[in-house]
């Protein structure tokens, strides 16, 4: 069996199960992946041509393939109780004869008989719907700065088991910070809403969780398979929901921790923190082991002046020198006297909440803990001294690691020490699947070193350092029916072992020609079947290592990590995207741009051929068009978002809305949450009083089951909110040149 055939067989065999259906067996006879029981998802929207209807084909309803899509159930369309159409080759319909106040239903037809009929829906007055929100009240920081709230990232899950999605919204304060930025932030909230705007509950994360894209990665998923989604995320003392604080471990209670504790540091508190760190210098394990300078004077390159252990006055003198002389000499941006708003101490937890009510189900310690304020993570080692930066870089995702049950994966760090922990929620307790730790990155001087790109101390996972991105993906890269964790430029196998860590050779114009180095960190990563003529999946990444990175952009074989093609840039290549924007060219195209977008690396075909000239945007993609091509969501900061087709231009202008996360220009969510296989655009209104849901109303002749019944796509949606939001991709090639015989049916071996 070829690797391509094995891959397709594994995905098909492990596909999904809905209520009332037996679990599909994998190649080894084990039951396969169990995904959500969804209703028909019928939605109607008023257009200039009539009322457009769109609904779901469910995964178990697929029976085969045709030239234009999958085959399976047909559908009767009803208006006001009267059947007006039978649809066979798609899951949408345009009612050109609608008048008055129509109500619509659809019913699946199998072997000539109706097997169910959907609930009735009325048309949206336009091609969008506003989900009402309840904005949190404004706040004031300890420094006296006021802040307001905007709706930020979104996720979805069926929290009550009725087959319809609820919407989980993260509220971001206006003083939200990048993890490297100094200053206080407001509190982060997570709301869970019904589609009609009913607020089920609000999670208040409290003052000990900082606000920003890197801090709160929230996973909404049915982890225990009971048909109702849970919410899992990092919490801390002070986190509460429905007026109740999360359960603090008994050991923390005995140690004197309280939910009223506030670990945010002001400038004076940070100064005292540094003094205490210096007072314990002689006891630090790296100092005791002889790896770091025995004295702080040696670390700062000044003459010996003090005896160790230090007295308080001496530690203060060294802290003054560090803040006022040493740090500013390293970089003009190092103003440690103004350091405030960070949380460098205190307990950290991981909590599972019941999605329907917000009730806490279990709280455990977050692993690994921060250990320190970033000293061992390299936060003091670079020219820019940034306490609390590398230590507080968090990622999260969902993966079917055993091919049957979903696991939550939480990661900490990726520039230096890199860690991941996988958990299952059994319905009663959190169980650890495995943990991965690169070990500390060795440094000769924590105040003056270059730890990026250096192996950690762990013999298996040491090469993970500097390979992580601002996101991760779960995909079955080796076709064994179990999903792996694509951790940027490395991949963790389903069992927690290292599958590979990708390296390359630096070219002539680089910082060290001929040197074998990591592909390294980057901001954007995309995993799917990009080249349909190659076995398995591919990974497209961009890299910010400039002259120290072998590629600015690279296409890799997902199973082996081998670079298939790439382009050296010598610059921080910050953005990249894939999609079918040239339908006459086989496969998906890939492109990347330099900072500011002024320079581009060109539009690459799936095999690496370059089309010079301009490139599409790189903020977010969306499957919007009827012809299976890819569109781009453009518009960042205060610009109105648009959906743009590379050939046709703008196909949607989302008036009265905004994207999120500054220049990243992310919608709240892009996912197939309603209607047919195409994705909806979910963006906040300008005043954040609603999430506006846009539906593509182009009539399509292609038939495909809902993308939420593709195992890879579903977990990609769950992780889309993570840090620098990246698009969600299915585990098969989806484009204008899709071979439908290789897509389904999902419950029958091909």
N, C-alpha and C positions, 0 to 999 in steps of 0.2 A: 504494500500500500504506500502511495506517495505521501510526503508530508502534508501536501495540500489536501489530499483526500482524507488523511487522518485528522487534520484540523477540522474540516467541515463535518466529519462524522462525530467528532467529539462535541462540537458545539450543538449539533442537532440532537445528539443523544442526551446531552445534559441540559436541554433547553429550559423547560418550565413545566409547572403543574398548576392547574386551577382546581378549585373546589369541585368534587365529584369526578375527578379524573385520576387514574392511577399514575404513580410517579414513573416518568420515562426512565428506562434503564440505560446506563452508560455501557461502554465497551466491556467493563469488568462486572456488569450485572448490578452495580450499585444504583439506587435511585438517583435521579438527576436534580437539578436546581429547581427550587420551588419559588416562583415569583407571584406577584400580587393577583388577587382576584379582582378584576376591574369590570365596571359596567360598560355600557356601550359608548359612553362619552359623547353622546350626541350634542351638537352645538349648531345653532342657526344664526346667521348674520344677514342683515339687510344690505344689499348692494344696489348699484344703479341698474343692474340687469334683472333683479329679482331677489329672492331669498336663497342664500347659499347654505347648504346643509353638509355637515361633515361628521363622521362617526368612526368608531374603532372596529377593525377586524381583530379578533383576539387570537393569540398564538395557537390555541388548540383547534381553531376553526380552519387552519390551513390544510389543504389536501394535496397540493402539487404546485406546478408552475406553468406559466404561459409566456408568450413573447414579451408581454408588457407588465407582468407582475406575478404574484402568487395567485393560486386559485383556492377556492374553498366555499364558504357560505356565500349565498347571494342575499339580497336584501329587498324587502318591500318598504316603500316610503309612504307614510300616511300624513295627510293634512286634514286636520279637524275630523279625524276618524275615518276618512275615505282614502283608499289606496290610490296614489297618483303616479307611482312608478315602480318598476323593478330594476334594480341596479345589480349588474353582475361583474363588471370589469373594474370597479373602483369602490371606494367607500365615501363618495361625495355626490352631490346632486344640486343642480340649480333649478329652483322652482320659478319659472318666468311668469307664472299665472297667479301668483299669490296676491291676495287683497285682504283688506280688513285687518283682523287680528288672528292670524293663523297660529295653530299649535301643531307641532310635528312629532311624529314617532317613527322609529324604524324597527323592523323585525328581521331577524336572521331567518333564512330559508335554507333548509338542509334536506336534500332529496325530495323537494317539492312541498315540504311541510314547514310551517313556522315553528321555531323552537323557543323563541322568546320575543317579547316586544318591549322596547325601551320606555322609559318615562317620557312624558310629553315635555317639549321645550318650546318657548316663544323666541322669536328672533331678537338678537341684539339690534338696537336701532342703527348701529354702524358696525364696522368691522372690528369693533373692540368692546370690551366690557370692563367696568371699573369695580374692583373688589374694595369695598370701603375699609379703611384702617383707622385705628385709634392711636394717634401720636402720643408718646409719653410727654409729660410736662418738661419745660425747660429746667436747666439746673445751673449751679454755680460751683466752680472748683474751689479748693482751699486757698487758691491765690486770688479769689474774687472775680474770676473770669466767668462770664455767662456763656452758656452753650444751648443749642437747640438740637432737634433730631430730624433725621431723614431716614426713610426706609432704605435699606441696603440689600444685602444678599438674601436670596430666597431658596427654599427647598420645598419639596412636596412629599407627602406620604399619606396613605389611607389610615388615619389614626383610630377610626371607629369601626372599620371592617364593612362599610357599606358599599365598597366598590368605587367610591369617589374620592378624589384627592382633597386633602386639606393643605393649607399653605402656611409654611413657617417662615416668618419674616424677622430678620435681624435689624434692630434699630441702631443706627450709628450716630453718636453725638458729633456735633460740628467741629469739635476739637479732637476728633479721632487722629491718631498718630501712626506713622510708620514706626516700626520697632526701633529704629535708630534715632528718632526725633525726640527732643527734650520737651517736657511739659506735661501738665495734668490732662487727663481725659475724663469725659463723663462716663456714666454707667452704661453698660451694654444690656439691652433687653432682647428677648426672643419671644415673639407672639405666635400663636397658632390660631388660624382663622378658617372658618368654613368659607365656601365660595361666595356666600351671600353677605359676608362681612361679620358674621357672628364670631366674637372673640372667645375662644375656648379657655385660654389661660395665657399668662405672661410670666416668663422666667426672668427674674431680676438677678443678674450675675454679680452684683455688688461691687464695692469699691476696690476689691482686691483682684479684679480681672481688668486689665487695661484694654482700651478700645483701639482697634486698628485691624487691618487686614490679616496680620500675622498671628493674632492672638486667639480668636474664637473660631474654631472650625467645628461646626455642628453637623452631626450626622442624623438624618431622619430616615429610618428604615425599619422594616419588620424583621427584627433580628432573631426572634424566637419562633417565627412561623405560625403565630396564632391568628394571622390575618389583620393585625393592628400594629401600626408603626410605633416605634419608640424614638426618643430623642436622646442622643448620647453626646456629651461634650465635657470640656474641662471646666471645673468649678473651683471655688475657694471659700474660705470662711466669709460669710456675708451673703452667699448665694441663696436665694429663696424663691419660692413659688407658692401662690395662694396663701401668703402670710407665714409660711413655714420654712425655716432654714433647712438646708440639706443636713444629713446626719454626720456629725463630726466624729471621727474615730475616737474610741475611748482613750487611746494613748494620748491623743491631742488634748482631750478634755483634762486628763490628769496632768498634762504638761502646762496647763494654764491658758491654752488658746481659747479664744471666744469669738463668736460670730460678730461681735461689735469691734473687733480689732481692725485697724486701718494701717496697712503696710506701705502705703504710698509715702515716698520720701520727699521731704522738702530739701532745700539746699543745705541747711544746717544738719539735717538728718543724714544726708549723703556724706558730708564732711566727717561726721562722727563714725559713719560706716567705714570710711577709708582709714581713719585712725585705728579703729578696732582691728581691721584687716592687717595693718602694719604692726600692731601690738602682738599679733599671733604669727608674725612672719617666720620666726625661728622654729615654729611647730609645723609649718606647712609640709605635707608629705613630699612634695617635689624639692623643697629646700633640704629636708632631712636626707633625701636620697641623693643629694648632690647634683640634681639635674638643673636646678635654678640657682642663681647667685645666693650666697649665704647671707649677704647684707643687701639692704635696699640701696645703699650708696653705690654698691657695685652694679646693681640693676640700673640705676640712673646715670652711671658714669661719672660720679663725683667722688671726692676724697673721703676716706673713712672718717667718721666723726662720732659714732655712737657705739655703746656696748649693747649686746643682745643677751637676754630679752630686753626690749626697749622699755624705757619709762614712758609714761603718758606724755610728758612734755617733749620728749625726743620724737615720739611717734607723731605728735602734732607738728613739730618742725619739719619732719619729712613729708607729712601730708601737705603742708604749705608749699614746700619746694615742688612736690609733684604737681599740685594744682596750678601754681602761679608761675613756675619756671619750666619744668620738664615738659608737661603736657602742651602748653602753648608753643614750645620750641618744636614739637613734633608736627603740629598743624595749627594754623591760625583758627581753625574751627573748634579746637579743644578748649571750651570754656566750662570747665568742670565746676566752677563756683556757681554756675547757673543751673546745675544738674538738679532736676526735680521731676516729680510725677511718676517715677518708675517704681516698680514693685520687685524688689530684689530678695525678699525674704518671706517667710510664712508658708503655711501648708498649701499644697496643691492637690486637687481631687479630680477624679473622673466620675461622673454621675450619669446614670440611666434614668430618664423620666418616662412615665407613661404618656404617650402622645395624646391620648384623648382628654386627659384631665390635668396633666402636668405633675401628677403625683410622683414623688421620688420613689424609685424602685430599689436602687442600691447606689452607694457612694463608696469608692475605694481611693487609695492614694494614686496620684498621677505618677506614672513611671516613664522614664527616669525623672527624678527630681532635678531641680536646677543645679544643685550641688554648691554653687557659689554665684556671684554676681556677673559671671562671664570671664573671670580671670583665667580659668583653665580652658575656656572655650575660645580664647584668643581675642576677647573684646578689648583688652588693654595693649595688645601686641602690635597692632598696625599703627600707621602714622595717625589715623583718626581713632582716637580713644573713645570707645562707645560702650560703656557698661550696660549690661542688660540687652544687648543686641543679638549676637549669635546664640546665646543661651536661650532666648525666647522666640526662636523660629519654629513654628508649629505647622504640621500638615496632618490631614486625616482623609480617610477613604473607606470604602466598603469593598470586600472581596469574598468570593466563594472559594476559599482556600482549599476546602476538601471536596469541592465539586457538588456540595449539597446544601451547606448552611452558610449564611452570610456572617462574616466576621468584620469587626471594626478594627481599623488599623490607624494608630496614632503615632506620629513621628515628631521628634524634637531634634533641632540642629541639622545643618547640612553643609555649612562651610567648613567646619572642622569636625569635632565629634558629631557622629550621625547615628541616630537611634530610631528604632521602630518597635512597636509592641502591637501584637494582634490579639484581640479579645473576641469571645463569643458571649452573647447574652442568652442564657438557657431558659429564661422566663422566671428564674428564681435567683440567679446569681451570675456575676461576671466571672468568666473562666478565661485564663490566659492560654492562647494557642502557642505562641512563641515570642521571643524577643530577639532583637538584633542590635548590636552595639559595636561601632567601629573601634571603640576605645579612645582615650585621649590622644590628641595630636601632640607629639613631643615638641617642646620648646626649650631653647637654651636660656631664654630670658622672657618672661611673660609680658614685660614692658617694652620689648624691642625685638620682634621676630616677624617672620612671614609664614604663618602656619598653614595657609591655604595650599592645597595641592600636595600635602604631605600625608603619608600613611598614618592611620591610627595604630594603636598598639595591639589590637586584636589580630591574631594570625589569619582568621578567615575573612573578617569584615573590614580590615584596615583600609582597603582601597575604596570604601564607600565615601570617605571624606571628600568634600568639595564636589561630589557628583550629584547631590540632590538639587532639585529645582524648587520653585515656589508652588508646586503642585505635584501630585503623583497620579498614577493611573493603575487600574486593575484590569488585566486582560489575560486570556489564556494564550500565552505566547508560544507554548510548545505543543499545543494540541492534545494535552492529556486529560482534558475535561475539568481541570482545576485552574483557577486564576492566579496569576503571579502579580507582584507589585512592581510596576515599572517606576523605579525611584530615580527619575532623571536619566543620567548617563549610566546607570546600573540597574540591575533587576534582581529582586529577591524571589526565589522560587516559592511555590505554594507551601512548602514545609518549613520555611524560614531559613533555608540555606542560601548561599550566594550563588545565583545562576551565572552572572558575569558582571564585570565592571569594565566599561569600554575605554580603551586608550587609543591614541593616535600619535603620529610622528610630526613634530613641528617642522614646517617648511623653511626655505631659505630666508625669507624676509622676517622671520619670527624672532623672538627674544633668545631662543636657544636652538638653532637649526639642528635637526637630527635627533633631538631628545625625544624619548618615548614618554608621553604624559597623558594624564586623564583628558577626556573630552571636556569635563568640567561643568560647573554650574551654569544655568541659564534660566530665563524667565518663561519660556513658552515651550510646550511639549504636546505632541499629538500622536495618538496610537490607534491605528485601525489598519484595514487592508487597503493600503494606498495604491499599490501596484497589483492589479488583479492577475497579472501573468506570472507573478512569483508566488511560491508557496508561503502560506502563513501571513503574518502581520508585519507591518513596518512601523518604525518610530521616527518621527521628524522632530528635530530639536534645534534651537538656536543657543548660542553660547556667548557669555560675556567676558571671557578671559582675555580678549584682545590679542596682543602679540604672544601671550603665554598659552593660548588655546590653539589646537591644531586646526579647528574649523570654526567659522562663524555660524555656519549652519550645516547640518549633517542628516542624512537619511541612513537608518540602521535596520538591519534584520532584527526583528523583535525577539526571535528565538535564541540568537547567538550574540547579539551586540555588535556584529561586524558592520563596519561603515560601508555602505553600498556606494555612496557618493557624498561629496561635501565640498564646501567652498571656504577657503581661508579668507578672513576679512581683516585681521589685525586690529579690529575695533570691537567695542562692546556691542554685540549684535543683540538688541534687546527684544525684538518682536519677530514673530513668525506665525504663519498660518498655512493650512492646507484646505483644499476644496476643489470641486469640479467647476472651474470657471472657464475652461476651454473645452466645451463638450465634444469638439471634433478630435481632441487628443485623448489617447487611451489613458485611463487611470485618473487619479487625483493629481492636481498641481500643488506645488509647495513654493512658498516665497518667504523672504525675510528682509527686514529693513534695519538700517542703522539708527542711532539715537536721533530724535527729531524728525525722522522720516525723510531727510534730505538726500540720503543715499540709499540705494537698494541693491540687493544682490541678484535681482532678476527673478523672473517667473520660471520655475523649473518643472519639467514634466516628471512623471513618476519614475522615469529611468535616468533622470539627471540632465536632460537636454535643456538648454537655457534659451528663453525667449527674452531678449534684451528689452529695456524700456520700463515704463511704469508698472506698478504692481497694485493689487487690491489692498484694502485696509487690513489691519492685523489685530484689531481689538476683539472681535467675536464673529463667528460664522453662524449661519442659520439655514436650515433646509426649508425654504419658503416657496420655491417655484414649483410649478406643475410638472416640469420636465426633468426633475431629479438633479438639477445642477445646484450649486452652492451659492448662497448670497452672503453678504457681509453687513453686519451691524456697525455703522459708523456714528460718530458723535460722542464727544467726551466733555467733561466739566459742564459748562453752561450752554452747550450746543444742543439743539434738538436732534434726537436720534433719527437715523434713517436706515432703511434696509435697501441695499444697493446691489444690483446685478451688474456684473462686469461688462456685459454686452448691452443691456437695455437701460442702464442707469438706475435712478431711484425708483423703486417700486412701492415704497411706503415711507411716509413722513409721519413720525409719531408725535404730532403736535401736542404741546402741553405736558410733555414728559421729559425725564432726564435719565441718563445712565449714572453709574456709580464709580467710586474708587479713582477719582481724579483723572489723570491722563489715560488710565487703563480703559475707561469707557465701557465698563461691563454693564449689561442689563442685569436686573435682579435675577433673572433666570431665562435661559433659552432651552426649552424641552418640549417633548410631545406629551403635553398634559391633557389635551382635549382633542376630539375629532380624529381625523385620519393620521397617517404616518408622518405628516409634516409637523414642524416644530412651531410652538407659539412663542411670541415675544412678550416677556413680562417685564415692564418697566414702571418705575414710580412716577406719579404725577409730580409736577413742579413743587407743589406744596406738601407732598407726601400724605395727602389725605386718602389716597387710593393706590393700589397696584392696578395698572391698566394692562389688560391682556389682549394682545392683537392676534388675530387669526388670519391665515392666508386664505383668501377667497378665490384664488385661481382654480378653475375646474381642472382636475387632473384625471388622466385615463390610466394611471398606474395604481395597482392594488398591492398593498403590503400590510402585514399585521402591525399593530402599534409598536413603535420602537421601544416602549417601556416593557415589552415582552422579549426583548433581546437582552440576555444576561449582562453583556458588557455595557451596553448603553444604559441600562438601569442603574448600575453601580456608578457609572460616570456621571449621571445626573446627581446622584447622592453626593459626590465629591466636587461638583462644579463650583460650589460656594467657597471652596478652599483657597485662601490667600489670593493669588493672581488667577482669577477664574479662567478656566480653559474650556473649550467646547466639549460636548459629549459625543462619543462615537460608538457605532455598533461594532460587533465582532466580525462583520462581513463587509465586502465592498459595496458601498451604496453610492451610486452616481448614475449619470445618464447612460453609461455603458454596462450597467449591472447585468450579469448573467443570472437570471432568476432561478435557474435550476440549481444554483449553488447557494440560494438563500433559504429555501424551505423545502418541504414542510418541517416545522420545528419539532414535531412529535413522531417523526418517522425517519429511520435511517436512510440516507441518500443512496 
